[in-house]
Amino acid sequence: MSYSQTLNQPRLLTEVESKELLTQWGIPVVEAKLARTKKEAISLSKEMGFPVVLKISSPDIVHKSDAGGVKLGLVNATQVGKAYTEIMSSIKEKYPQAQIQGVSVQKMAPAGIEVIIGMSKDPQFGPVLMFGLGGVLVEVLKDVSFRIVPLTRRDASEMIKEIKGYPVLQGYRGKEPANITALEELIVKVSEFVEQNPQIKELDLNPIFAYKDKAIAVDARVVLEG
């Protein structure tokens, strides 16, 4: 799919669209494919290999988990079919006017240290990148650091070390440390992506799973300028 036209349209990209765009720029993400029917969801799940995750795909729904639009750890076709039905039922009840494309199907990634990289535009300074501990607690902990785009490798290193949760990334209490180099490279890549695409208004990679050998975005959201 080409995004030369997509980037000129004011809208929230779905997870599948966001990940396809990020992949074109070399930003590592867990691949997601769109299933428009229960049959397609089951077929894609078998193709990817279990366990898988299903998420509602809609440009009108931002917080998919809160809407009952996410099902994790599905290990067979029966569970995938049931999850698809439950997601559609929940969404139609809570968001009857939402435009529903189907569900995104992705391989369930092994648990890692959860971090977030985000971008928003400041009226005065322009694109500002954020880094911090991620997952569902990011809004509660607010353990984040900020830099103005564009960022250097040194900026990325400083951002990571500034957060209070940095010891967690180093391997807290015997747990495997995150690959700091991979996180630095990811931050710089996101900075370059944002700098080269001024049409992007907001961006969230949350969570990113940080492992001892790599870092990869499990979920992604891109919002384009209106």
Z-matrix of the N, CA and C atoms (Angstrom, degrees):
N
C 1 1.481
C 2 1.530 1 110.04
N 3 1.301 2 117.99 1 136.14
C 4 1.457 3 122.47 2 177.81
C 5 1.519 4 110.29 3 -93.64
N 6 1.340 5 115.78 4 139.24
C 7 1.453 6 119.68 5 -178.43
C 8 1.525 7 112.70 6 -110.19
N 9 1.333 8 116.19 7 13.23
C 10 1.463 9 118.71 8 178.50
C 11 1.519 10 110.84 9 -62.39
N 12 1.332 11 116.41 10 -33.90
C 13 1.464 12 119.94 11 178.04
C 14 1.517 13 110.74 12 -87.96
N 15 1.344 14 117.06 13 -37.79
C 16 1.465 15 121.15 14 -178.43
C 17 1.515 16 111.64 15 -56.29
N 18 1.341 17 116.53 16 -39.32
C 19 1.450 18 119.97 17 -175.74
C 20 1.527 19 112.82 18 -69.00
N 21 1.315 20 117.79 19 -9.00
C 22 1.464 21 120.23 20 177.27
C 23 1.527 22 112.32 21 -98.61
N 24 1.317 23 116.74 22 1.76
C 25 1.457 24 120.54 23 -177.44
C 26 1.525 25 110.42 24 -104.05
N 27 1.345 26 116.80 25 129.53
C 28 1.466 27 120.28 26 -178.92
C 29 1.524 28 111.44 27 -77.23
N 30 1.321 29 116.60 28 103.95
C 31 1.453 30 118.93 29 178.98
C 32 1.520 31 111.95 30 -170.60
N 33 1.328 32 113.55 31 166.24
C 34 1.453 33 121.65 32 173.37
C 35 1.520 34 108.06 33 -85.24
N 36 1.326 35 116.98 34 121.05
C 37 1.453 36 119.71 35 176.95
C 38 1.523 37 109.39 36 -75.11
N 39 1.328 38 116.26 37 143.67
C 40 1.454 39 119.55 38 174.99
C 41 1.527 40 109.00 39 -69.75
N 42 1.325 41 115.72 40 170.47
C 43 1.460 42 119.31 41 179.48
C 44 1.523 43 111.36 42 -60.55
N 45 1.311 44 117.28 43 -42.41
C 46 1.467 45 120.41 44 -179.76
C 47 1.526 46 110.20 45 -61.71
N 48 1.324 47 117.06 46 -46.91
C 49 1.471 48 121.12 47 179.06
C 50 1.526 49 111.18 48 -64.08
N 51 1.333 50 116.47 49 -43.97
C 52 1.466 51 121.05 50 -179.95
C 53 1.522 52 110.84 51 -59.51
N 54 1.321 53 116.52 52 -44.97
C 55 1.462 54 120.16 53 -177.39
C 56 1.524 55 111.68 54 -69.35
N 57 1.318 56 117.28 55 -37.05
C 58 1.465 57 119.34 56 177.37
C 59 1.522 58 110.66 57 -63.04
N 60 1.317 59 116.19 58 -40.63
C 61 1.461 60 121.05 59 179.24
C 62 1.525 61 111.14 60 -66.40
N 63 1.333 62 116.71 61 -45.78
C 64 1.467 63 121.48 62 -179.85
C 65 1.527 64 110.97 63 -63.42
N 66 1.320 65 116.84 64 -37.96
C 67 1.461 66 121.07 65 179.10
C 68 1.521 67 111.16 66 -61.71
N 69 1.340 68 116.58 67 -37.06
C 70 1.465 69 120.54 68 178.71
C 71 1.528 70 111.28 69 -61.54
N 72 1.318 71 116.35 70 -24.56
C 73 1.463 72 121.03 71 -179.55
C 74 1.527 73 112.61 72 -100.46
N 75 1.319 74 116.33 73 13.29
C 76 1.458 75 120.48 74 175.01
C 77 1.514 76 114.56 75 75.68
N 78 1.326 77 117.37 76 18.87
C 79 1.460 78 120.99 77 178.37
C 80 1.525 79 108.04 78 -91.50
N 81 1.338 80 117.99 79 120.52
C 82 1.464 81 120.44 80 -173.82
C 83 1.527 82 113.09 81 -70.86
N 84 1.324 83 115.79 82 124.68
C 85 1.460 84 122.26 83 178.42
C 86 1.522 85 108.84 84 -136.40
N 87 1.335 86 116.45 85 156.14
C 88 1.457 87 120.76 86 171.65
C 89 1.522 88 107.31 87 -76.00
N 90 1.312 89 117.23 88 121.32
C 91 1.464 90 121.75 89 -175.45
C 92 1.530 91 111.52 90 -58.53
N 93 1.311 92 115.98 91 137.44
C 94 1.460 93 121.97 92 175.93
C 95 1.523 94 108.95 93 -127.95
N 96 1.330 95 116.43 94 137.82
C 97 1.463 96 121.53 95 178.73
C 98 1.525 97 109.37 96 -122.86
N 99 1.321 98 115.52 97 146.61
C 100 1.456 99 120.98 98 -177.16
C 101 1.526 100 111.40 99 -86.52
N 102 1.338 101 115.53 100 130.03
C 103 1.461 102 122.47 101 172.74
C 104 1.521 103 108.06 102 -115.32
N 105 1.309 104 116.82 103 122.04
C 106 1.466 105 120.83 104 -177.37
C 107 1.528 106 112.82 105 -90.97
N 108 1.324 107 116.34 106 -12.71
C 109 1.457 108 121.05 107 179.53
C 110 1.527 109 109.61 108 -137.89
N 111 1.336 110 115.28 109 166.22
C 112 1.463 111 120.05 110 176.63
C 113 1.533 112 110.49 111 -60.86
N 114 1.340 113 115.63 112 -40.69
C 115 1.462 114 120.03 113 -179.80
C 116 1.519 115 111.24 114 -61.00
N 117 1.332 116 116.51 115 -42.74
C 118 1.468 117 120.35 116 178.49
C 119 1.524 118 111.10 117 -65.08
N 120 1.330 119 117.21 118 -38.92
C 121 1.466 120 121.23 119 179.71
C 122 1.525 121 110.34 120 -61.65
N 123 1.325 122 116.57 121 -42.59
C 124 1.464 123 120.73 122 179.10
C 125 1.526 124 110.62 123 -66.88
N 126 1.325 125 116.22 124 -43.19
C 127 1.466 126 120.70 125 -179.70
C 128 1.525 127 111.83 126 -62.34
N 129 1.344 128 116.53 127 -45.69
C 130 1.465 129 120.25 128 179.06
C 131 1.523 130 111.69 129 -64.80
N 132 1.325 131 116.36 130 -36.92
C 133 1.462 132 120.67 131 179.44
C 134 1.525 133 110.84 132 -62.49
N 135 1.321 134 115.71 133 -44.05
C 136 1.465 135 119.96 134 178.28
C 137 1.528 136 110.90 135 -64.27
N 138 1.331 137 115.01 136 -38.50
C 139 1.467 138 120.49 137 -179.65
C 140 1.531 139 111.27 138 -65.52
N 141 1.344 140 116.67 139 -41.57
C 142 1.465 141 121.10 140 -178.31
C 143 1.525 142 112.02 141 -76.53
N 144 1.335 143 115.74 142 -33.42
C 145 1.460 144 120.33 143 -176.07
C 146 1.513 145 110.85 144 97.31
N 147 1.320 146 115.81 145 134.15
C 148 1.466 147 121.12 146 -178.69
C 149 1.528 148 110.82 147 -78.52
N 150 1.330 149 117.52 148 157.73
C 151 1.469 150 128.52 149 -2.41
C 152 1.531 151 112.18 150 -78.10
N 153 1.345 152 115.35 151 156.46
C 154 1.458 153 120.91 152 -179.54
C 155 1.521 154 110.41 153 -130.23
N 156 1.326 155 114.18 154 170.78
C 157 1.460 156 122.83 155 177.76
C 158 1.520 157 108.22 156 -124.37
N 159 1.332 158 117.09 157 136.90
C 160 1.465 159 122.06 158 172.54
C 161 1.516 160 108.86 159 -111.64
N 162 1.342 161 116.28 160 137.81
C 163 1.465 162 121.29 161 176.78
C 164 1.526 163 108.75 162 -137.09
N 165 1.307 164 116.71 163 141.54
C 166 1.457 165 120.69 164 177.46
C 167 1.527 166 109.89 165 -61.16
N 168 1.309 167 116.89 166 140.13
C 169 1.465 168 121.58 167 178.06
C 170 1.519 169 108.65 168 -114.62
N 171 1.330 170 115.20 169 105.87
C 172 1.463 171 121.03 170 -178.79
C 173 1.517 172 109.60 171 -153.52
N 174 1.343 173 117.76 172 133.10
C 175 1.469 174 120.40 173 176.51
C 176 1.526 175 112.36 174 -71.42
N 177 1.328 176 117.03 175 -7.16
C 178 1.466 177 121.06 176 -177.12
C 179 1.529 178 113.30 177 -100.87
N 180 1.336 179 117.50 178 -4.91
C 181 1.464 180 120.68 179 -175.96
C 182 1.519 181 109.62 180 -121.20
N 183 1.329 182 115.76 181 115.37
C 184 1.465 183 121.57 182 -178.72
C 185 1.522 184 110.82 183 -90.12
N 186 1.330 185 116.67 184 -51.48
C 187 1.469 186 121.03 185 -176.71
C 188 1.523 187 109.67 186 -93.32
N 189 1.330 188 114.68 187 86.59
C 190 1.464 189 120.66 188 -172.86
C 191 1.526 190 112.79 189 -65.59
N 192 1.329 191 116.98 190 -39.42
C 193 1.472 192 120.40 191 -178.15
C 194 1.519 193 111.30 192 -64.86
N 195 1.330 194 116.67 193 -43.45
C 196 1.466 195 121.12 194 -178.98
C 197 1.529 196 111.56 195 -62.35
N 198 1.319 197 116.26 196 -26.72
C 199 1.466 198 120.84 197 -177.63
C 200 1.524 199 112.67 198 -89.16
N 201 1.344 200 116.56 199 2.54
C 202 1.457 201 119.16 200 -175.92
C 203 1.506 202 112.23 201 74.49
N 204 1.336 203 115.50 202 25.79
C 205 1.457 204 120.44 203 -174.74
C 206 1.506 205 115.41 204 -102.10
N 207 1.338 206 118.02 205 17.84
C 208 1.465 207 121.33 206 -179.23
C 209 1.534 208 109.63 207 -133.16
N 210 1.323 209 115.97 208 132.74
C 211 1.466 210 121.81 209 175.36
C 212 1.532 211 108.36 210 -130.33
N 213 1.325 212 115.79 211 124.95
C 214 1.460 213 121.62 212 -173.91
C 215 1.532 214 111.80 213 -107.68
N 216 1.324 215 115.26 214 157.52
C 217 1.456 216 121.49 215 169.07
C 218 1.512 217 115.53 216 61.47
N 219 1.316 218 118.30 217 40.22
C 220 1.458 219 122.28 218 -179.51
C 221 1.528 220 108.94 219 -82.79
N 222 1.344 221 116.80 220 123.49
C 223 1.462 222 119.75 221 -167.98
C 224 1.524 223 114.97 222 -108.96
N 225 1.338 224 117.30 223 -1.93
C 226 1.466 225 118.66 224 177.28
C 227 1.523 226 109.93 225 -156.93
N 228 1.327 227 115.84 226 172.83
C 229 1.465 228 121.61 227 -175.83
C 230 1.524 229 112.04 228 -63.43
N 231 1.325 230 116.66 229 -36.90
C 232 1.467 231 120.07 230 179.85
C 233 1.521 232 110.97 231 -62.19
N 234 1.321 233 116.92 232 -44.27
C 235 1.471 234 120.83 233 178.57
C 236 1.522 235 111.31 234 -64.78
N 237 1.324 236 117.02 235 -37.96
C 238 1.463 237 120.42 236 179.51
C 239 1.524 238 110.22 237 -64.77
N 240 1.330 239 116.89 238 -44.89
C 241 1.459 240 120.59 239 179.09
C 242 1.521 241 112.11 240 -61.43
N 243 1.323 242 116.37 241 -43.38
C 244 1.466 243 121.23 242 178.84
C 245 1.524 244 110.69 243 -64.83
N 246 1.335 245 116.03 244 -42.67
C 247 1.465 246 120.77 245 -179.34
C 248 1.523 247 111.00 246 -63.49
N 249 1.330 248 117.01 247 -40.90
C 250 1.464 249 120.87 248 178.89
C 251 1.528 250 110.01 249 -59.45
N 252 1.320 251 116.66 250 -47.09
C 253 1.462 252 121.50 251 -179.62
C 254 1.524 253 111.18 252 -61.91
N 255 1.330 254 116.99 253 -43.83
C 256 1.470 255 121.34 254 -178.48
C 257 1.527 256 111.52 255 -66.22
N 258 1.325 257 116.36 256 -39.82
C 259 1.466 258 119.78 257 178.63
C 260 1.520 259 110.50 258 -62.68
N 261 1.321 260 116.65 259 -48.85
C 262 1.466 261 120.43 260 -178.38
C 263 1.528 262 111.55 261 -62.27
N 264 1.310 263 116.36 262 -39.20
C 265 1.462 264 120.75 263 179.31
C 266 1.518 265 111.32 264 -64.71
N 267 1.339 266 116.30 265 -44.72
C 268 1.461 267 121.18 266 -179.46
C 269 1.516 268 111.82 267 -64.69
N 270 1.323 269 116.62 268 -43.38
C 271 1.464 270 120.80 269 -177.78
C 272 1.526 271 110.97 270 -67.61
N 273 1.318 272 117.33 271 -42.45
C 274 1.467 273 120.21 272 -179.44
C 275 1.527 274 111.34 273 -64.61
N 276 1.346 275 115.79 274 -30.01
C 277 1.462 276 119.89 275 178.54
C 278 1.530 277 111.23 276 -75.83
N 279 1.342 278 116.89 277 -43.58
C 280 1.461 279 121.04 278 -174.62
C 281 1.529 280 113.21 279 -87.13
N 282 1.323 281 116.75 280 -29.95
C 283 1.463 282 121.43 281 -178.24
C 284 1.529 283 109.85 282 -132.97
N 285 1.335 284 117.77 283 67.85
C 286 1.467 285 120.59 284 -174.72
C 287 1.526 286 113.81 285 -62.47
N 288 1.332 287 117.87 286 -23.41
C 289 1.463 288 120.68 287 -178.28
C 290 1.530 289 113.26 288 -94.81
N 291 1.326 290 117.31 289 -3.27
C 292 1.465 291 120.48 290 -175.11
C 293 1.526 292 111.72 291 -69.20
N 294 1.313 293 114.88 292 144.18
C 295 1.463 294 120.75 293 173.94
C 296 1.531 295 108.34 294 -80.77
N 297 1.316 296 117.23 295 116.46
C 298 1.459 297 121.67 296 -176.36
C 299 1.529 298 109.99 297 -107.10
N 300 1.332 299 116.45 298 122.69
C 301 1.458 300 121.28 299 178.82
C 302 1.526 301 111.76 300 -91.64
N 303 1.331 302 116.19 301 -25.29
C 304 1.450 303 121.91 302 -175.89
C 305 1.510 304 109.10 303 142.93
N 306 1.322 305 117.50 304 -142.82
C 307 1.464 306 121.58 305 174.89
C 308 1.523 307 109.38 306 -129.29
N 309 1.318 308 115.74 307 150.71
C 310 1.453 309 119.54 308 170.75
C 311 1.523 310 107.87 309 -90.77
N 312 1.310 311 115.58 310 140.25
C 313 1.462 312 122.08 311 179.15
C 314 1.517 313 108.07 312 -116.48
N 315 1.334 314 116.48 313 129.95
C 316 1.451 315 119.10 314 177.80
C 317 1.517 316 110.25 315 -145.55
N 318 1.314 317 114.99 316 152.95
C 319 1.448 318 121.55 317 176.13
C 320 1.527 319 108.31 318 -64.66
N 321 1.333 320 117.38 319 137.13
C 322 1.453 321 120.14 320 178.49
C 323 1.525 322 109.36 321 -76.56
N 324 1.318 323 115.93 322 120.94
C 325 1.462 324 121.14 323 -177.82
C 326 1.529 325 110.60 324 -81.22
N 327 1.330 326 117.85 325 147.18
C 328 1.460 327 120.28 326 174.59
C 329 1.524 328 110.29 327 -60.18
N 330 1.313 329 116.38 328 147.31
C 331 1.461 330 120.25 329 -179.56
C 332 1.522 331 110.74 330 -62.36
N 333 1.323 332 115.56 331 140.33
C 334 1.460 333 121.63 332 175.89
C 335 1.514 334 108.64 333 -139.69
N 336 1.315 335 117.49 334 -176.79
C 337 1.466 336 120.51 335 174.35
C 338 1.527 337 107.62 336 -70.95
N 339 1.325 338 116.67 337 126.59
C 340 1.458 339 120.56 338 -174.05
C 341 1.528 340 111.07 339 -90.43
N 342 1.336 341 115.02 340 123.70
C 343 1.466 342 121.00 341 175.42
C 344 1.522 343 108.72 342 -129.21
N 345 1.316 344 115.46 343 168.93
C 346 1.463 345 121.58 344 -179.83
C 347 1.526 346 109.96 345 -130.65
N 348 1.319 347 115.88 346 141.75
C 349 1.458 348 122.57 347 166.90
C 350 1.520 349 106.36 348 -124.45
N 351 1.318 350 116.19 349 126.44
C 352 1.454 351 120.37 350 -178.82
C 353 1.514 352 111.25 351 -134.35
N 354 1.312 353 116.10 352 163.51
C 355 1.456 354 121.42 353 176.53
C 356 1.518 355 109.82 354 -143.08
N 357 1.313 356 115.55 355 136.24
C 358 1.457 357 121.70 356 171.73
C 359 1.526 358 107.42 357 -139.41
N 360 1.325 359 116.28 358 163.27
C 361 1.456 360 120.00 359 -177.44
C 362 1.522 361 110.84 360 -103.32
N 363 1.318 362 114.44 361 123.50
C 364 1.456 363 121.14 362 175.08
C 365 1.529 364 108.55 363 -87.15
N 366 1.342 365 118.22 364 135.99
C 367 1.469 366 120.57 365 -177.99
C 368 1.524 367 113.38 366 -57.46
N 369 1.324 368 116.89 367 -30.80
C 370 1.464 369 120.95 368 -177.26
C 371 1.526 370 112.83 369 -95.37
N 372 1.323 371 117.04 370 -43.45
C 373 1.463 372 120.99 371 -171.55
C 374 1.525 373 114.02 372 -100.33
N 375 1.322 374 117.95 373 -11.41
C 376 1.453 375 120.25 374 -178.59
C 377 1.518 376 111.77 375 84.28
N 378 1.348 377 117.30 376 -150.36
C 379 1.461 378 120.66 377 -175.84
C 380 1.532 379 112.14 378 -62.25
N 381 1.329 380 115.68 379 130.03
C 382 1.458 381 122.47 380 178.05
C 383 1.519 382 108.47 381 -123.75
N 384 1.323 383 116.17 382 127.87
C 385 1.464 384 121.39 383 -178.65
C 386 1.527 385 109.94 384 -95.01
N 387 1.333 386 115.55 385 143.40
C 388 1.459 387 122.48 386 179.07
C 389 1.523 388 109.57 387 -122.63
N 390 1.328 389 116.20 388 142.51
C 391 1.464 390 121.89 389 174.07
C 392 1.515 391 108.71 390 -135.25
N 393 1.339 392 116.44 391 143.19
C 394 1.462 393 119.16 392 176.70
C 395 1.510 394 111.33 393 -176.87
N 396 1.325 395 115.37 394 -177.92
C 397 1.454 396 119.82 395 172.61
C 398 1.515 397 108.10 396 -67.42
N 399 1.338 398 117.09 397 138.64
C 400 1.456 399 120.56 398 -171.22
C 401 1.506 400 114.54 399 -111.39
N 402 1.339 401 114.93 400 -155.84
C 403 1.451 402 121.00 401 -177.31
C 404 1.513 403 111.93 402 85.48
N 405 1.319 404 115.89 403 -164.14
C 406 1.465 405 120.62 404 -175.26
C 407 1.526 406 112.76 405 -72.27
N 408 1.327 407 117.52 406 -16.19
C 409 1.466 408 120.26 407 -175.86
C 410 1.526 409 113.36 408 -92.19
N 411 1.325 410 117.62 409 2.05
C 412 1.464 411 119.15 410 -174.90
C 413 1.522 412 112.05 411 -58.82
N 414 1.342 413 117.11 412 -37.90
C 415 1.464 414 119.91 413 -179.29
C 416 1.519 415 112.15 414 -73.36
N 417 1.330 416 116.58 415 -22.26
C 418 1.458 417 120.52 416 179.09
C 419 1.531 418 110.99 417 -85.08
N 420 1.334 419 115.92 418 -48.01
C 421 1.465 420 120.20 419 -176.20
C 422 1.528 421 111.96 420 -72.45
N 423 1.334 422 116.15 421 -38.37
C 424 1.478 423 121.47 422 -177.92
C 425 1.531 424 111.72 423 51.39
N 426 1.331 425 116.17 424 37.02
C 427 1.457 426 121.81 425 179.37
C 428 1.518 427 108.26 426 -93.75
N 429 1.343 428 115.99 427 81.85
C 430 1.461 429 120.98 428 -172.94
C 431 1.531 430 111.11 429 -136.20
N 432 1.330 431 114.88 430 161.37
C 433 1.459 432 122.18 431 174.40
C 434 1.520 433 108.26 432 -128.90
N 435 1.341 434 116.37 433 159.81
C 436 1.465 435 121.03 434 -174.27
C 437 1.527 436 111.07 435 -133.31
N 438 1.339 437 115.74 436 148.73
C 439 1.458 438 122.64 437 171.76
C 440 1.527 439 108.45 438 -146.86
N 441 1.333 440 115.63 439 151.19
C 442 1.459 441 121.70 440 176.52
C 443 1.524 442 109.27 441 -84.58
N 444 1.320 443 116.78 442 134.47
C 445 1.467 444 123.21 443 176.57
C 446 1.521 445 109.59 444 -70.77
N 447 1.360 446 120.53 445 139.19
C 448 1.460 447 127.36 446 6.63
C 449 1.522 448 113.09 447 -86.49
N 450 1.329 449 116.36 448 154.79
C 451 1.455 450 122.50 449 -179.22
C 452 1.520 451 111.53 450 -110.32
N 453 1.320 452 115.53 451 145.56
C 454 1.459 453 121.70 452 172.44
C 455 1.535 454 108.65 453 -96.38
N 456 1.315 455 115.98 454 172.13
C 457 1.472 456 120.14 455 176.92
C 458 1.536 457 110.10 456 -61.40
N 459 1.311 458 116.33 457 -36.34
C 460 1.471 459 120.16 458 178.73
C 461 1.530 460 110.47 459 -65.10
N 462 1.342 461 117.05 460 -41.29
C 463 1.468 462 120.76 461 176.54
C 464 1.520 463 110.68 462 -57.94
N 465 1.328 464 115.48 463 -45.03
C 466 1.459 465 120.71 464 -178.90
C 467 1.522 466 111.24 465 -61.71
N 468 1.323 467 116.05 466 -42.66
C 469 1.465 468 121.10 467 179.16
C 470 1.525 469 110.97 468 -61.71
N 471 1.324 470 115.52 469 -42.38
C 472 1.467 471 119.97 470 -179.69
C 473 1.526 472 111.46 471 -67.09
N 474 1.327 473 116.87 472 -39.33
C 475 1.457 474 121.13 473 178.82
C 476 1.529 475 111.32 474 -58.34
N 477 1.322 476 115.00 475 -44.81
C 478 1.461 477 120.64 476 -177.88
C 479 1.526 478 110.63 477 -65.08
N 480 1.321 479 116.75 478 -43.37
C 481 1.467 480 120.93 479 -176.19
C 482 1.524 481 112.94 480 -74.11
N 483 1.325 482 116.99 481 -18.54
C 484 1.467 483 120.39 482 -176.82
C 485 1.524 484 113.74 483 -74.67
N 486 1.335 485 117.83 484 -27.72
C 487 1.466 486 118.40 485 -174.42
C 488 1.536 487 110.30 486 -72.47
N 489 1.312 488 115.32 487 149.58
C 490 1.473 489 120.80 488 179.98
C 491 1.519 490 111.41 489 -63.94
N 492 1.340 491 116.26 490 -27.80
C 493 1.460 492 120.37 491 -178.30
C 494 1.518 493 114.18 492 -82.90
N 495 1.328 494 118.42 493 10.20
C 496 1.462 495 120.86 494 -178.42
C 497 1.537 496 112.79 495 -54.30
N 498 1.354 497 119.46 496 -39.60
C 499 1.474 498 119.42 497 177.29
C 500 1.535 499 112.96 498 -57.28
N 501 1.335 500 117.03 499 -30.12
C 502 1.467 501 120.08 500 177.40
C 503 1.529 502 109.73 501 -63.68
N 504 1.328 503 116.25 502 -39.64
C 505 1.460 504 120.74 503 179.58
C 506 1.528 505 111.92 504 -69.09
N 507 1.318 506 116.76 505 -24.28
C 508 1.464 507 121.20 506 -178.81
C 509 1.527 508 112.61 507 -83.02
N 510 1.332 509 116.61 508 -7.33
C 511 1.454 510 119.50 509 -179.21
C 512 1.515 511 111.53 510 104.65
N 513 1.308 512 116.02 511 69.89
C 514 1.466 513 122.05 512 -174.66
C 515 1.532 514 111.49 513 -75.37
N 516 1.335 515 116.79 514 128.71
C 517 1.474 516 123.76 515 175.85
C 518 1.532 517 112.95 516 51.59
N 519 1.304 518 114.64 517 49.57
C 520 1.452 519 119.28 518 172.70
C 521 1.511 520 115.71 519 84.22
N 522 1.329 521 118.22 520 -4.43
C 523 1.456 522 120.29 521 178.43
C 524 1.523 523 110.07 522 -77.99
N 525 1.332 524 115.33 523 153.95
C 526 1.462 525 119.59 524 -177.99
C 527 1.519 526 111.08 525 -62.45
N 528 1.324 527 117.95 526 136.48
C 529 1.459 528 120.47 527 178.98
C 530 1.528 529 111.45 528 -75.87
N 531 1.310 530 115.08 529 158.73
C 532 1.460 531 120.56 530 172.99
C 533 1.524 532 109.30 531 -80.78
N 534 1.326 533 116.19 532 155.32
C 535 1.454 534 121.15 533 176.05
C 536 1.533 535 107.67 534 -81.55
N 537 1.319 536 116.33 535 99.89
C 538 1.463 537 121.40 536 -175.82
C 539 1.522 538 110.90 537 -63.35
N 540 1.328 539 116.77 538 -37.00
C 541 1.464 540 120.53 539 178.88
C 542 1.522 541 111.09 540 -60.89
N 543 1.327 542 116.61 541 -42.45
C 544 1.464 543 120.74 542 179.20
C 545 1.525 544 110.84 543 -64.36
N 546 1.330 545 117.27 544 -37.26
C 547 1.463 546 120.84 545 178.07
C 548 1.525 547 110.95 546 -67.53
N 549 1.329 548 116.56 547 -40.70
C 550 1.466 549 120.34 548 177.14
C 551 1.526 550 110.53 549 -60.58
N 552 1.328 551 116.33 550 -45.80
C 553 1.465 552 120.82 551 -179.68
C 554 1.527 553 111.22 552 -63.06
N 555 1.329 554 116.49 553 -37.23
C 556 1.457 555 120.82 554 -179.97
C 557 1.521 556 110.99 555 -67.08
N 558 1.320 557 116.58 556 -42.68
C 559 1.462 558 120.57 557 178.28
C 560 1.521 559 110.70 558 -61.20
N 561 1.321 560 117.07 559 -44.28
C 562 1.467 561 121.06 560 -179.88
C 563 1.532 562 110.79 561 -64.88
N 564 1.329 563 117.39 562 -39.99
C 565 1.464 564 120.63 563 178.69
C 566 1.528 565 111.37 564 -64.00
N 567 1.327 566 116.26 565 -41.18
C 568 1.460 567 119.92 566 178.35
C 569 1.529 568 109.93 567 -65.47
N 570 1.323 569 117.59 568 -39.21
C 571 1.459 570 121.77 569 177.19
C 572 1.528 571 110.48 570 -60.07
N 573 1.337 572 116.89 571 -45.49
C 574 1.467 573 120.93 572 179.28
C 575 1.523 574 111.17 573 -64.53
N 576 1.318 575 116.31 574 -40.34
C 577 1.458 576 121.96 575 179.13
C 578 1.529 577 110.76 576 -60.53
N 579 1.321 578 115.71 577 -46.76
C 580 1.464 579 121.06 578 -179.71
C 581 1.523 580 110.92 579 -65.78
N 582 1.331 581 116.53 580 -42.33
C 583 1.465 582 121.09 581 -178.53
C 584 1.529 583 111.38 582 -63.15
N 585 1.325 584 116.68 583 -38.26
C 586 1.469 585 121.22 584 -176.96
C 587 1.526 586 112.87 585 -83.11
N 588 1.319 587 117.45 586 -10.68
C 589 1.470 588 121.59 587 -178.87
C 590 1.526 589 110.30 588 -128.48
N 591 1.326 590 117.84 589 76.42
C 592 1.471 591 121.73 590 -176.05
C 593 1.531 592 113.29 591 -64.84
N 594 1.327 593 117.12 592 -11.23
C 595 1.473 594 119.94 593 178.09
C 596 1.528 595 111.63 594 -71.33
N 597 1.318 596 116.84 595 -14.84
C 598 1.468 597 119.76 596 -177.52
C 599 1.525 598 109.96 597 -79.23
N 600 1.308 599 115.30 598 123.72
C 601 1.459 600 121.98 599 -178.12
C 602 1.518 601 112.26 600 -91.94
N 603 1.320 602 116.54 601 -43.01
C 604 1.460 603 122.02 602 179.03
C 605 1.521 604 109.27 603 -141.99
N 606 1.333 605 114.44 604 156.11
C 607 1.455 606 120.63 605 177.75
C 608 1.517 607 108.68 606 -151.08
N 609 1.323 608 116.36 607 136.71
C 610 1.460 609 121.37 608 175.51
C 611 1.512 610 109.74 609 -136.74
N 612 1.314 611 116.83 610 123.24
C 613 1.451 612 122.80 611 168.84
C 614 1.519 613 105.60 612 -111.17
N 615 1.337 614 116.53 613 99.27
C 616 1.462 615 120.88 614 -173.86
C 617 1.521 616 111.17 615 -156.99
N 618 1.345 617 116.54 616 118.43
C 619 1.455 618 124.68 617 1.11
C 620 1.527 619 112.38 618 -87.57
N 621 1.319 620 114.33 619 156.55
C 622 1.454 621 122.93 620 163.15
C 623 1.523 622 105.56 621 -101.29
N 624 1.336 623 117.33 622 129.81
C 625 1.456 624 120.31 623 175.52
C 626 1.526 625 108.16 624 -91.18
N 627 1.324 626 115.03 625 119.34
C 628 1.456 627 120.77 626 178.26
C 629 1.524 628 108.88 627 -99.41
N 630 1.326 629 116.34 628 122.37
C 631 1.459 630 122.88 629 179.27
C 632 1.529 631 109.53 630 -112.04
N 633 1.335 632 115.61 631 179.28
C 634 1.465 633 119.34 632 -179.62
C 635 1.528 634 112.05 633 -72.55
N 636 1.359 635 115.80 634 -18.54
C 637 1.466 636 118.87 635 -176.83
C 638 1.527 637 114.42 636 -117.40
N 639 1.346 638 117.78 637 -10.32
C 640 1.467 639 119.33 638 -176.45
C 641 1.525 640 109.87 639 -166.95
N 642 1.328 641 115.13 640 177.17
C 643 1.467 642 122.25 641 173.66
C 644 1.518 643 107.35 642 -140.29
N 645 1.344 644 117.03 643 136.78
C 646 1.461 645 120.37 644 -176.56
C 647 1.522 646 110.03 645 -144.63
N 648 1.347 647 116.47 646 137.56
C 649 1.465 648 120.94 647 -178.97
C 650 1.520 649 109.27 648 -80.26
N 651 1.327 650 115.54 649 126.32
C 652 1.459 651 121.76 650 179.22
C 653 1.539 652 110.33 651 -86.08
N 654 1.327 653 115.90 652 -38.19
C 655 1.457 654 120.65 653 178.35
C 656 1.523 655 108.51 654 -129.15
N 657 1.318 656 116.33 655 150.40
C 658 1.469 657 120.86 656 -177.56
C 659 1.525 658 110.51 657 -147.94
N 660 1.325 659 114.36 658 143.49
C 661 1.465 660 120.41 659 178.08
C 662 1.516 661 109.18 660 -141.56
N 663 1.330 662 116.02 661 127.56
C 664 1.463 663 122.06 662 178.14
C 665 1.522 664 108.56 663 -123.72
N 666 1.332 665 115.76 664 129.89
C 667 1.471 666 121.83 665 177.46
C 668 1.521 667 108.17 666 -114.68
N 669 1.330 668 116.31 667 129.56
C 670 1.462 669 120.96 668 -178.62
C 671 1.522 670 110.92 669 -96.20
N 672 1.310 671 116.15 670 154.55
C 673 1.455 672 121.97 671 178.74
C 674 1.513 673 110.89 672 -62.14
N 675 1.340 674 115.55 673 145.47
C 676 1.461 675 121.07 674 174.84
C 677 1.506 676 110.86 675 -89.02
